[in-house]
């Protein structure tokens, strides 16, 4: 008996993304993606970061950071922000899941991110402050 080779060809029209889209719309930040267990966390490599100050009746400050995730299926973790004296430390990390087998074909696709985080500067005295975002060091002045 000769071996039989069967091929299954799927067109984009025959694939239904509706269940996946419904799942994505019901997903909330901070929850694990259904079926994805996060196993590894690494610090993000940033391409750029800046501190933006805006003043009206009160002073607002925020850090804007951008970079590229190491894998398309990685996810940003909730940022950690700490202040000690005149230094703000922000740690940005990404988590990779165990279910990365489906992402192997996407490895050449960059996954950029842009993040904006508020800094609590209310009541701080005038002076120069440092912001350390992973390996980038920034400064800003509170008038």
Secondary structure, 3 states (H helix, E strand, C coil): CCCCCCCCCCCHHHCCCHHHHHHHHHCCCCCCCCCCCEEEEEECCEEEEEEEEEECCCEEEEEEEEEEECCCCCEECCCEEEEECCEEEEECEEEEECCHHHHHHHCCCCEEEEEEEEECCCCCCCEEEEEEECCEEEEEEEC
